[in-house]
């Protein structure tokens, strides 16, 4: 196999002129809805616990991405839920002594707390702060591998908070060398990076600016080690300055993360922006699904305080909720119409291609109405649990499905319903494929198609994340429909692939 030419270092480039192509409009919509809720929720115990868990997840996953340590998934979840404690790490759950891992996690946690403080004080990003951030993140990391002046690999003490003095260019599996910024150029390139960043800070959306800053920083690779952790901390600063949540890139996304960074090396920031945007969206959806129950506050609450809290919640919920419902339901109706159109087109294609097969495959599209809108309740709850959000099925909802019969039945379903336990003006669409099996003998159907829950069956999710929209999206209806079609086409393709495996 031919060895690819070495990647030669080039000075970092400013944000390209086509950056608007990568903007994700639904993020600003979700952020706006969250900020409406935040003033009422910021002191609640539920939000505090959510933020604490997210910080612990950041502290754990940022080191796993760099392969500083391994931690079993179950133990990871325990640490996220219960706190960073060596007593929670059983023997064999990590590849390093638990006490060492805990010290590194505490360093990561302290660095993140410093990032929150930095943002709260509205400080300007400087090279001295970045060096301080590196120093905290790597406090308990002793050594690092480096190339000496003769090009030989050697182990040297990690200089914490200091720019690299030796090249740190990695050799890829194919034998090619990726050349980062030479040590003598680091100080100048870092100053250029911050000049570029400050010129875009107020005009470029967080998902684009964070991806650009992260990638350009990694192109410089100013430290001997710890660059990935610092880069994700810098991206988190951009998120927090916008009122968003910390950027968590987890171990399951490592492959996509590396591919996105390589695409950015080729001047395409799109995949990295998309990855960061998906993670931001996931955090918003999880936050908006939080319980707003005032009883989740202190264990001992005076009756007067409790009533005051209930009055505040009641007032907040009485602020024109029906207007939000109506605007959101109008959008859901339009998007379900888009889904019906795509599924009808798919059904016609299937009928055409299977027309010569005996017996032919039957393909029809159905949309919910008042008498069957409640169908698929159990399936929706299962998908929502899998995607980690609360599906509000008490409010009006709707579904559209592609019904396939090839000797057995297959339902490819798209459900539109509210997000969260109370009306926040946010809804989602999720897709799943349902394979109904044996029908339960429970009641006559009275001429109506049987509720899918009267069958034993199997449900498989066909979307990697819910499609989220809010009442504010009515101002960008064309863009919303376009985004939804892209999401929908991917989900339909996955659903058809699932069906194909059972033919």
KOLVEXMAR-415116 format. One record per residue (C-alpha): residue number from 1; y, x, z. Coordinates in steps of 0.02 Angstrom, whole numbers, plus 32768, in hexadecimal, padded with zeros to 4 digits. Example, Ala and Ser with C-alpha at 12.3 -4.5 7.8 and 13.67 -1.06 7.14 Angstrom:
BEGIN
<pos 1; north 7F1F; east 8267; up 8186>
<pos 2; north 7FCB; east 82AC; up 8165>
//
This chain:
BEGIN
<pos 1; north 8000; east 8000; up 8000>
<pos 2; north 80AB; east 8044; up 7FD0>
<pos 3; north 811F; east 806E; up 8060>
<pos 4; north 81C4; east 8012; up 805B>
<pos 5; north 8261; east 807E; up 8057>
<pos 6; north 82B4; east 80A2; up 80FB>
<pos 7; north 833A; east 8029; up 8135>
<pos 8; north 83DB; east 808E; up 8138>
<pos 9; north 8460; east 8069; up 81B9>
<pos 10; north 84FE; east 8010; up 8181>
<pos 11; north 8596; east 7FE4; up 81EB>
<pos 12; north 8590; east 7F32; up 822C>
<pos 13; north 85DA; east 7EA9; up 81BF>
<pos 14; north 8650; east 7E1E; up 81F2>
<pos 15; north 8619; east 7D69; up 81EF>
<pos 16; north 85FC; east 7D3A; up 8138>
<pos 17; north 866B; east 7CBC; up 80DF>
<pos 18; north 85DC; east 7C3F; up 80CB>
<pos 19; north 85BD; east 7C2C; up 8186>
<pos 20; north 85E5; east 7B71; up 817F>
<pos 21; north 8540; east 7B56; up 8124>
<pos 22; north 84E5; east 7B7D; up 81C6>
<pos 23; north 8545; east 7B06; up 823A>
<pos 24; north 84D8; east 7A82; up 8290>
<pos 25; north 8549; east 79E9; up 82A5>
<pos 26; north 84D6; east 798B; up 831C>
<pos 27; north 84F1; east 7A13; up 839F>
<pos 28; north 85AA; east 79EF; up 83B2>
<pos 29; north 857D; east 7936; up 83BD>
<pos 30; north 84FD; east 7953; up 8446>
<pos 31; north 8572; east 79CA; up 84A2>
<pos 32; north 85F9; east 7944; up 84A0>
<pos 33; north 8585; east 78C1; up 84EA>
<pos 34; north 8549; east 793B; up 856E>
<pos 35; north 85FA; east 7967; up 85A3>
<pos 36; north 861E; east 78AD; up 85B8>
<pos 37; north 858F; east 78A6; up 8634>
<pos 38; north 85AA; east 794D; up 8688>
<pos 39; north 863F; east 7921; up 86F6>
<pos 40; north 85D7; east 7897; up 8744>
<pos 41; north 8537; east 78FC; up 8752>
<pos 42; north 856F; east 79AD; up 8779>
<pos 43; north 855C; east 799A; up 8835>
<pos 44; north 84B5; east 7940; up 882C>
<pos 45; north 8419; east 7994; up 886E>
<pos 46; north 83BF; east 7970; up 87CA>
<pos 47; north 843B; east 79D5; up 8764>
<pos 48; north 843C; east 7A64; up 87E1>
<pos 49; north 837E; east 7A6D; up 87DC>
<pos 50; north 837F; east 7A66; up 871E>
<pos 51; north 83FA; east 7AF7; up 8714>
<pos 52; north 8397; east 7B5D; up 8792>
<pos 53; north 82F5; east 7B45; up 8730>
<pos 54; north 834B; east 7B73; up 868E>
<pos 55; north 8390; east 7C13; up 86DB>
<pos 56; north 82E5; east 7C44; up 871B>
<pos 57; north 8298; east 7C20; up 8671>
<pos 58; north 831B; east 7C91; up 8620>
<pos 59; north 82F7; east 7D1D; up 869C>
<pos 60; north 823B; east 7D15; up 867C>
<pos 61; north 8235; east 7CFC; up 85C1>
<pos 62; north 82B7; east 7D7F; up 8592>
<pos 63; north 8245; east 7E07; up 85D7>
<pos 64; north 81A6; east 7DBE; up 858C>
<pos 65; north 81F8; east 7DC3; up 84E1>
<pos 66; north 8213; east 7E7F; up 84F8>
<pos 67; north 8161; east 7E94; up 853A>
<pos 68; north 819F; east 7EDF; up 85DD>
<pos 69; north 8116; east 7E7B; up 8634>
<pos 70; north 80A1; east 7DE9; up 8617>
<pos 71; north 8097; east 7D4E; up 8685>
<pos 72; north 8018; east 7CC1; up 8670>
<pos 73; north 8062; east 7C1D; up 8634>
<pos 74; north 802C; east 7BBF; up 86CE>
<pos 75; north 8079; east 7C40; up 8742>
<pos 76; north 8116; east 7C41; up 86D6>
<pos 77; north 8129; east 7B86; up 86EF>
<pos 78; north 810C; east 7B9B; up 87AA>
<pos 79; north 8194; east 7C20; up 87B5>
<pos 80; north 820B; east 7BB2; up 8751>
<pos 81; north 81EC; east 7B1D; up 87C2>
<pos 82; north 81DD; east 7B72; up 886C>
<pos 83; north 8244; east 7C11; up 885E>
<pos 84; north 822F; east 7CCC; up 883E>
<pos 85; north 81B4; east 7D02; up 88C5>
<pos 86; north 812A; east 7D86; up 88BE>
<pos 87; north 80BD; east 7D16; up 892C>
<pos 88; north 80B1; east 7C9C; up 889A>
<pos 89; north 8062; east 7D1E; up 8826>
<pos 90; north 7FA6; east 7D29; up 8843>
<pos 91; north 7F3F; east 7DC3; up 8819>
<pos 92; north 7F24; east 7DD7; up 875E>
<pos 93; north 7FB1; east 7D62; up 872B>
<pos 94; north 801E; east 7DF3; up 86F0>
<pos 95; north 7FFE; east 7EA0; up 86A8>
<pos 96; north 806C; east 7EF8; up 8729>
<pos 97; north 8073; east 7EF4; up 87E7>
<pos 98; north 80C2; east 7E4E; up 881A>
<pos 99; north 8146; east 7EA6; up 8884>
<pos 100; north 8182; east 7F0A; up 87ED>
<pos 101; north 8189; east 7E6E; up 8781>
<pos 102; north 81EC; east 7E11; up 8806>
<pos 103; north 826C; east 7E9F; up 8811>
<pos 104; north 8286; east 7E98; up 8754>
<pos 105; north 8295; east 7DDA; up 8758>
<pos 106; north 8314; east 7DE6; up 87E4>
<pos 107; north 8379; east 7E61; up 877B>
<pos 108; north 8376; east 7DE6; up 86EA>
<pos 109; north 83AA; east 7D59; up 875E>
<pos 110; north 8439; east 7DBE; up 87A8>
<pos 111; north 8475; east 7DEB; up 86F9>
<pos 112; north 8475; east 7D34; up 86C7>
<pos 113; north 84D5; east 7D04; up 8764>
<pos 114; north 8553; east 7D88; up 8732>
<pos 115; north 8560; east 7D3A; up 8686>
<pos 116; north 8587; east 7C90; up 86D5>
<pos 117; north 860C; east 7CE1; up 8742>
<pos 118; north 8654; east 7D3D; up 86AC>
<pos 119; north 8665; east 7C9A; up 864B>
<pos 120; north 86AB; east 7C3B; up 86E0>
<pos 121; north 8735; east 7CBD; up 86F5>
<pos 122; north 8761; east 7CAF; up 863B>
<pos 123; north 8758; east 7D6B; up 8625>
<pos 124; north 8760; east 7DC2; up 857C>
<pos 125; north 86C3; east 7E16; up 853C>
<pos 126; north 86D5; east 7ED4; up 8543>
<pos 127; north 8665; east 7F6A; up 8528>
<pos 128; north 8672; east 7F94; up 85E1>
<pos 129; north 862D; east 7EE8; up 860F>
<pos 130; north 859E; east 7EFA; up 8592>
<pos 131; north 8571; east 7FA3; up 85DF>
<pos 132; north 8577; east 7F54; up 868D>
<pos 133; north 8506; east 7EC8; up 864F>
<pos 134; north 8488; east 7F47; up 860E>
<pos 135; north 848C; east 7FA5; up 86B3>
<pos 136; north 845C; east 7F09; up 8715>
<pos 137; north 83D7; east 7ECF; up 869A>
<pos 138; north 837E; east 7F79; up 869D>
<pos 139; north 8398; east 7FA8; up 8753>
<pos 140; north 82DE; east 7FBB; up 8778>
<pos 141; north 82AB; east 8003; up 86CF>
<pos 142; north 8293; east 80BE; up 86E1>
<pos 143; north 8262; east 810C; up 863A>
<pos 144; north 8268; east 80EE; up 857F>
<pos 145; north 821D; east 8140; up 84E6>
<pos 146; north 8297; east 819A; up 8471>
<pos 147; north 829B; east 8216; up 83E1>
<pos 148; north 82DD; east 82C3; up 840B>
<pos 149; north 8346; east 8331; up 8397>
<pos 150; north 82A6; east 8369; up 8340>
<pos 151; north 826D; east 82B8; up 831C>
<pos 152; north 81E2; east 82BC; up 839E>
<pos 153; north 81BC; east 822B; up 8410>
<pos 154; north 81E1; east 8250; up 84C6>
<pos 155; north 81FB; east 81F2; up 8568>
<pos 156; north 82A7; east 81FA; up 85B7>
<pos 157; north 82FB; east 81A5; up 864C>
<pos 158; north 8351; east 8104; up 8616>
<pos 159; north 840D; east 811C; up 8622>
<pos 160; north 8444; east 8077; up 866B>
<pos 161; north 84EA; east 8037; up 862B>
<pos 162; north 8503; east 80CD; up 85B7>
<pos 163; north 8504; east 80D2; up 84FA>
<pos 164; north 846C; east 8127; up 84AD>
<pos 165; north 846F; east 81E3; up 8491>
<pos 166; north 83D5; east 81EC; up 8423>
<pos 167; north 83A2; east 8183; up 838B>
<pos 168; north 8337; east 80EA; up 83B2>
<pos 169; north 82FD; east 80BC; up 8302>
<pos 170; north 8255; east 805E; up 8300>
<pos 171; north 81C9; east 8082; up 8285>
<pos 172; north 8183; east 7FDF; up 823F>
<pos 173; north 80C8; east 7FC0; up 8223>
<pos 174; north 80DB; east 7FE4; up 8169>
<pos 175; north 8121; east 8093; up 8190>
<pos 176; north 81D6; east 806C; up 8166>
<pos 177; north 8261; east 809A; up 81E0>
<pos 178; north 82E7; east 8020; up 8216>
<pos 179; north 8383; east 8087; up 8238>
<pos 180; north 83FA; east 8049; up 82BE>
<pos 181; north 84A9; east 8089; up 82DC>
<pos 182; north 84AE; east 8146; up 82FB>
<pos 183; north 84DD; east 8175; up 83AE>
<pos 184; north 8583; east 81C3; up 837C>
<pos 185; north 85B9; east 8120; up 8327>
<pos 186; north 858A; east 80A8; up 83B3>
<pos 187; north 8630; east 80A4; up 8412>
<pos 188; north 8694; east 8080; up 8374>
<pos 189; north 861A; east 7FFC; up 8335>
<pos 190; north 861B; east 7FA1; up 83DC>
<pos 191; north 86D9; east 7F98; up 83D8>
<pos 192; north 86D1; east 7F53; up 8326>
<pos 193; north 8650; east 7ED3; up 835E>
<pos 194; north 86C0; east 7E92; up 83E9>
<pos 195; north 8759; east 7E8E; up 8376>
<pos 196; north 86F8; east 7E24; up 82F9>
<pos 197; north 86B6; east 7DB5; up 8385>
<pos 198; north 875F; east 7D92; up 83D3>
<pos 199; north 87A7; east 7D62; up 8329>
<pos 200; north 8722; east 7CD9; up 8318>
<pos 201; north 8712; east 7CA2; up 83CC>
<pos 202; north 877C; east 7C04; up 83BC>
<pos 203; north 8750; east 7BCF; up 830B>
<pos 204; north 8694; east 7BE6; up 82F2>
<pos 205; north 8613; east 7B6F; up 8341>
<pos 206; north 85A5; east 7BB9; up 83CB>
<pos 207; north 8500; east 7BB3; up 836B>
<pos 208; north 854A; east 7C1D; up 82DF>
<pos 209; north 85B3; east 7C93; up 8349>
<pos 210; north 8526; east 7CB6; up 83C4>
<pos 211; north 84AA; east 7CDF; up 8339>
<pos 212; north 8528; east 7D50; up 82E2>
<pos 213; north 8557; east 7DAC; up 8383>
<pos 214; north 84A1; east 7DBF; up 83B6>
<pos 215; north 846C; east 7E04; up 830D>
<pos 216; north 84FD; east 7E7C; up 82F5>
<pos 217; north 84E2; east 7EC0; up 83A4>
<pos 218; north 842B; east 7EE0; up 837E>
<pos 219; north 845E; east 7F38; up 82DC>
<pos 220; north 84C1; east 7FB3; up 8345>
<pos 221; north 8438; east 7FC0; up 83CA>
<pos 222; north 84B0; east 8020; up 843C>
<pos 223; north 843A; east 803F; up 84CE>
<pos 224; north 8397; east 80A0; up 84D0>
<pos 225; north 833D; east 8003; up 850F>
<pos 226; north 8369; east 7F53; up 854B>
<pos 227; north 83C9; east 7F24; up 84AE>
<pos 228; north 836B; east 7E81; up 8494>
<pos 229; north 838E; east 7E47; up 8544>
<pos 230; north 8446; east 7E72; up 8535>
<pos 231; north 8451; east 7E1C; up 848B>
<pos 232; north 840A; east 7D7A; up 84D2>
<pos 233; north 8482; east 7D87; up 8566>
<pos 234; north 8514; east 7D97; up 84EB>
<pos 235; north 84D6; east 7CFE; up 848B>
<pos 236; north 84CC; east 7CA3; up 8531>
<pos 237; north 8582; east 7CCF; up 8555>
<pos 238; north 85B3; east 7C78; up 84B2>
<pos 239; north 854E; east 7BDF; up 84E4>
<pos 240; north 8596; east 7BD7; up 8593>
<pos 241; north 8648; east 7BEC; up 8557>
<pos 242; north 862D; east 7B50; up 84EE>
<pos 243; north 85EA; east 7AEF; up 8584>
<pos 244; north 8536; east 7AFF; up 8547>
<pos 245; north 849C; east 7B3D; up 85A3>
<pos 246; north 8454; east 7BEE; up 85A5>
<pos 247; north 83F6; east 7C20; up 8507>
<pos 248; north 833C; east 7C29; up 852F>
<pos 249; north 82CC; east 7C75; up 84A8>
<pos 250; north 821A; east 7C68; up 84E8>
<pos 251; north 8179; east 7CC5; up 84C1>
<pos 252; north 813C; east 7C3D; up 844A>
<pos 253; north 81D4; east 7C5B; up 83DC>
<pos 254; north 81C0; east 7D18; up 83D3>
<pos 255; north 817B; east 7D16; up 8322>
<pos 256; north 8203; east 7CA2; up 82E0>
<pos 257; north 8285; east 7D09; up 833E>
<pos 258; north 824F; east 7DAC; up 82EC>
<pos 259; north 8247; east 7D5B; up 8240>
<pos 260; north 82F6; east 7D13; up 8259>
<pos 261; north 833B; east 7DBD; up 828B>
<pos 262; north 82EE; east 7E0D; up 81F2>
<pos 263; north 833C; east 7D85; up 8185>
<pos 264; north 83E3; east 7DAD; up 81D6>
<pos 265; north 83C8; east 7E64; up 81A8>
<pos 266; north 83C4; east 7E22; up 80F5>
<pos 267; north 846B; east 7DC8; up 810D>
<pos 268; north 8420; east 7D1C; up 8130>
<pos 269; north 8451; east 7CE4; up 81DF>
<pos 270; north 8413; east 7C33; up 81BD>
<pos 271; north 8367; east 7C40; up 8210>
<pos 272; north 83AF; east 7C90; up 82AD>
<pos 273; north 8438; east 7C0C; up 82B9>
<pos 274; north 83B3; east 7B86; up 82A4>
<pos 275; north 8346; east 7BD1; up 832D>
<pos 276; north 83D7; east 7BDE; up 83A7>
<pos 277; north 8410; east 7B2F; up 8378>
<pos 278; north 8363; east 7AE5; up 8397>
<pos 279; north 835E; east 7B34; up 8443>
<pos 280; north 840C; east 7AF4; up 846D>
<pos 281; north 83DB; east 7A46; up 8433>
<pos 282; north 833E; east 7A4B; up 849C>
<pos 283; north 83A5; east 7A75; up 8537>
<pos 284; north 841E; east 79E5; up 8515>
<pos 285; north 8390; east 796A; up 84FC>
<pos 286; north 833E; east 79A1; up 859E>
<pos 287; north 83E3; east 7996; up 85FC>
<pos 288; north 840D; east 78EA; up 85B8>
<pos 289; north 8360; east 78AF; up 85ED>
<pos 290; north 8383; east 78DB; up 86A3>
<pos 291; north 837B; east 7852; up 8723>
<pos 292; north 8426; east 7819; up 875D>
<pos 293; north 83E3; east 77C9; up 87FA>
<pos 294; north 8460; east 77ED; up 8886>
<pos 295; north 83D1; east 77E3; up 8902>
<pos 296; north 8396; east 788E; up 88C5>
<pos 297; north 8423; east 78DD; up 8926>
<pos 298; north 8418; east 7918; up 89DA>
<pos 299; north 8383; east 78DC; up 8A3E>
<pos 300; north 83F5; east 7893; up 8AC3>
<pos 301; north 8483; east 782D; up 8A7B>
<pos 302; north 84F5; east 77BA; up 8ADC>
<pos 303; north 84FB; east 7705; up 8AA4>
<pos 304; north 85B4; east 7714; up 8A7A>
<pos 305; north 8596; east 77AD; up 8A0C>
<pos 306; north 8505; east 7756; up 89B8>
<pos 307; north 856D; east 76BB; up 8990>
<pos 308; north 85FC; east 7729; up 8950>
<pos 309; north 8583; east 7780; up 88DD>
<pos 310; north 853E; east 76DB; up 889D>
<pos 311; north 85EF; east 769C; up 887B>
<pos 312; north 8616; east 7738; up 8814>
<pos 313; north 8577; east 7725; up 87AF>
<pos 314; north 8599; east 766A; up 8793>
<pos 315; north 864A; east 768A; up 8758>
<pos 316; north 8613; east 7712; up 86E1>
<pos 317; north 858C; east 76A6; up 8696>
<pos 318; north 8604; east 7615; up 867C>
<pos 319; north 8676; east 7679; up 8609>
<pos 320; north 8658; east 7620; up 8564>
<pos 321; north 859C; east 763E; up 8560>
<pos 322; north 857F; east 75B3; up 84E3>
<pos 323; north 85F4; east 7606; up 8466>
<pos 324; north 8589; east 76A3; up 846D>
<pos 325; north 84EC; east 763A; up 8459>
<pos 326; north 852F; east 75E2; up 83C0>
<pos 327; north 856C; east 7680; up 836C>
<pos 328; north 84CA; east 76DB; up 8391>
<pos 329; north 845B; east 764B; up 8359>
<pos 330; north 84BC; east 7641; up 82B5>
<pos 331; north 8494; east 76F8; up 8297>
<pos 332; north 83DD; east 76DD; up 82C6>
<pos 333; north 83D4; east 764F; up 8249>
<pos 334; north 8419; east 76BD; up 81BF>
<pos 335; north 83A4; east 774D; up 81E7>
<pos 336; north 830D; east 76DA; up 81F0>
<pos 337; north 8340; east 769D; up 8143>
<pos 338; north 833E; east 7752; up 8109>
<pos 339; north 8290; east 7765; up 8155>
<pos 340; north 8253; east 76C8; up 80FD>
<pos 341; north 8292; east 7709; up 8056>
<pos 342; north 823B; east 77B1; up 806B>
<pos 343; north 8198; east 775F; up 80A2>
<pos 344; north 819E; east 76E0; up 8013>
<pos 345; north 81B1; east 776F; up 7F98>
<pos 346; north 811F; east 77C8; up 7FEB>
<pos 347; north 80B4; east 772B; up 7FE7>
<pos 348; north 80D5; east 7712; up 7F2C>
<pos 349; north 80A6; east 77C7; up 7F0A>
<pos 350; north 8003; east 77B3; up 7F69>
<pos 351; north 7FD8; east 7711; up 7F0F>
<pos 352; north 7FFC; east 7763; up 7E68>
<pos 353; north 7F95; east 7800; up 7E87>
<pos 354; north 7F02; east 77A4; up 7ED6>
<pos 355; north 7EFE; east 7716; up 7E56>
<pos 356; north 7E6A; east 7761; up 7DF9>
<pos 357; north 7E05; east 7778; up 7E99>
<pos 358; north 7D85; east 76F2; up 7EC5>
<pos 359; north 7DA7; east 76A5; up 7F3C>
<pos 360; north 7E62; east 76CE; up 7F35>
<pos 361; north 7EC5; east 76FE; up 7FCE>
<pos 362; north 7F33; east 7671; up 800E>
<pos 363; north 7FE2; east 76A9; up 8040>
<pos 364; north 8068; east 7633; up 8081>
<pos 365; north 8108; east 7643; up 80E6>
<pos 366; north 812F; east 75D3; up 817A>
<pos 367; north 81CD; east 75C6; up 81E3>
<pos 368; north 81D9; east 757A; up 8290>
<pos 369; north 8223; east 74CF; up 82B4>
<pos 370; north 8249; east 7471; up 8354>
<pos 371; north 8194; east 743E; up 8375>
<pos 372; north 8145; east 74EA; up 8364>
<pos 373; north 81D0; east 7566; up 838F>
<pos 374; north 8171; east 758A; up 8431>
<pos 375; north 80DE; east 75D6; up 83D4>
<pos 376; north 80AF; east 768D; up 83F0>
<pos 377; north 80F1; east 7693; up 84A2>
<pos 378; north 8066; east 7702; up 84E3>
<pos 379; north 8071; east 7773; up 844B>
<pos 380; north 812D; east 7789; up 845C>
<pos 381; north 811F; east 77B2; up 8515>
<pos 382; north 8099; east 7833; up 84EE>
<pos 383; north 8106; east 7886; up 8469>
<pos 384; north 81A0; east 7883; up 84DA>
<pos 385; north 813F; east 78D6; up 8565>
<pos 386; north 8104; east 795A; up 84EC>
<pos 387; north 81B7; east 797A; up 84B1>
<pos 388; north 81FB; east 7977; up 8563>
<pos 389; north 8276; east 78E6; up 855D>
<pos 390; north 8280; east 7837; up 85A6>
<pos 391; north 8265; east 77AB; up 8526>
<pos 392; north 82C6; east 7710; up 855A>
<pos 393; north 825D; east 7680; up 8518>
<pos 394; north 82B6; east 75F9; up 857B>
<pos 395; north 8341; east 75EC; up 84FA>
<pos 396; north 8327; east 75AC; up 8448>
<pos 397; north 82C4; east 7623; up 83DC>
<pos 398; north 827A; east 7627; up 832E>
<pos 399; north 81F4; east 767E; up 82CA>
<pos 400; north 81C2; east 769B; up 8215>
<pos 401; north 8113; east 76CD; up 81DF>
<pos 402; north 80AD; east 76FF; up 8149>
<pos 403; north 8006; east 76A3; up 8156>
<pos 404; north 7F75; east 76F8; up 80FC>
<pos 405; north 7EC6; east 76B0; up 80E6>
<pos 406; north 7E3D; east 771C; up 809B>
<pos 407; north 7DA8; east 76CE; up 80F2>
<pos 408; north 7E00; east 76F1; up 8196>
<pos 409; north 7EB3; east 76D2; up 81CD>
<pos 410; north 7F40; east 774E; up 81E4>
<pos 411; north 7FF0; east 7726; up 8221>
<pos 412; north 807C; east 77A4; up 8201>
<pos 413; north 8102; east 7761; up 8275>
<pos 414; north 81B9; east 7786; up 8294>
<pos 415; north 8202; east 773A; up 8332>
<pos 416; north 82BC; east 7725; up 8359>
<pos 417; north 82E7; east 770F; up 8410>
<pos 418; north 8364; east 773D; up 8497>
<pos 419; north 8365; east 77E3; up 84F3>
<pos 420; north 8373; east 77E6; up 85B0>
<pos 421; north 8364; east 7766; up 863A>
<pos 422; north 8413; east 7720; up 8623>
<pos 423; north 8480; east 7704; up 858B>
<pos 424; north 84D7; east 77A5; up 855C>
<pos 425; north 84EF; east 777A; up 84A5>
<pos 426; north 8460; east 77EB; up 846B>
<pos 427; north 83C3; east 77BA; up 840D>
<pos 428; north 8332; east 7817; up 83BF>
<pos 429; north 82B4; east 7803; up 8334>
<pos 430; north 8206; east 784D; up 834A>
<pos 431; north 8173; east 7850; up 82D5>
<pos 432; north 80B9; east 7845; up 82F9>
<pos 433; north 8019; east 781B; up 82A0>
<pos 434; north 7FA6; east 779C; up 82F1>
<pos 435; north 7EEE; east 7785; up 82C5>
<pos 436; north 7EB5; east 76DC; up 830A>
<pos 437; north 7DFB; east 76D3; up 832C>
<pos 438; north 7D97; east 7648; up 8380>
<pos 439; north 7DF5; east 75A8; up 83A5>
<pos 440; north 7DEF; east 7564; up 8456>
<pos 441; north 7DBB; east 74AE; up 8467>
<pos 442; north 7E4B; east 746E; up 84D1>
<pos 443; north 7EA4; east 73DC; up 8480>
<pos 444; north 7EB6; east 7380; up 83DA>
<pos 445; north 7F38; east 73C5; up 8365>
<pos 446; north 7F84; east 731B; up 8339>
<pos 447; north 7F9B; east 7351; up 8285>
<pos 448; north 7FFA; east 73EF; up 82B4>
<pos 449; north 7FC3; east 749F; up 8298>
<pos 450; north 7F76; east 74E2; up 8338>
<pos 451; north 7FDC; east 7550; up 83AC>
<pos 452; north 7FA1; east 7606; up 8391>
<pos 453; north 7F85; east 7611; up 844C>
<pos 454; north 7EF5; east 7596; up 8439>
<pos 455; north 7E95; east 7625; up 83E8>
<pos 456; north 7E4B; east 76C5; up 8423>
<pos 457; north 7E9F; east 774B; up 83BC>
<pos 458; north 7EE4; east 77FA; up 83AC>
<pos 459; north 7F9D; east 7828; up 83A6>
<pos 460; north 7FDF; east 78CA; up 835D>
<pos 461; north 8096; east 78FD; up 835F>
<pos 462; north 80D9; east 792E; up 82B3>
<pos 463; north 8186; east 796D; up 82E3>
<pos 464; north 81AF; east 7A0D; up 833F>
<pos 465; north 8245; east 79BB; up 8391>
<pos 466; north 8296; east 790E; up 8394>
<pos 467; north 8320; east 78E8; up 8318>
<pos 468; north 83B3; east 78C3; up 838B>
<pos 469; north 8450; east 7861; up 8361>
<pos 470; north 84DF; east 7813; up 83C5>
<pos 471; north 855D; east 7789; up 83AB>
<pos 472; north 85DF; east 780D; up 837D>
<pos 473; north 857B; east 783A; up 82E2>
<pos 474; north 85C0; east 77A3; up 8286>
<pos 475; north 8652; east 7813; up 8253>
<pos 476; north 85DC; east 7880; up 81EC>
<pos 477; north 8562; east 77FF; up 81A8>
<pos 478; north 853D; east 7858; up 8104>
<pos 479; north 8519; east 78FC; up 815C>
<pos 480; north 84AF; east 78A3; up 81DF>
<pos 481; north 8445; east 7850; up 8158>
<pos 482; north 8430; east 78F5; up 80FD>
<pos 483; north 83F8; east 794E; up 819D>
<pos 484; north 8382; east 78BF; up 81C5>
<pos 485; north 8332; east 78C4; up 8118>
<pos 486; north 830C; east 797D; up 812B>
<pos 487; north 82BD; east 795F; up 81D5>
<pos 488; north 8260; east 78C6; up 8195>
<pos 489; north 8219; east 791A; up 80FB>
<pos 490; north 81CF; east 79A4; up 8165>
<pos 491; north 8182; east 7928; up 81DF>
<pos 492; north 8139; east 78BD; up 8152>
<pos 493; north 80EA; east 7957; up 8105>
<pos 494; north 8099; east 7983; up 81AC>
<pos 495; north 805D; east 78D0; up 81BF>
<pos 496; north 800D; east 78D1; up 8112>
<pos 497; north 7FB9; east 7977; up 813A>
<pos 498; north 7F6F; east 792A; up 81D8>
<pos 499; north 7F32; east 7896; up 8171>
<pos 500; north 7EE8; east 790B; up 80F0>
<pos 501; north 7E7D; east 7960; up 8173>
<pos 502; north 7E24; east 78BB; up 8192>
<pos 503; north 7E06; east 7888; up 80DE>
//
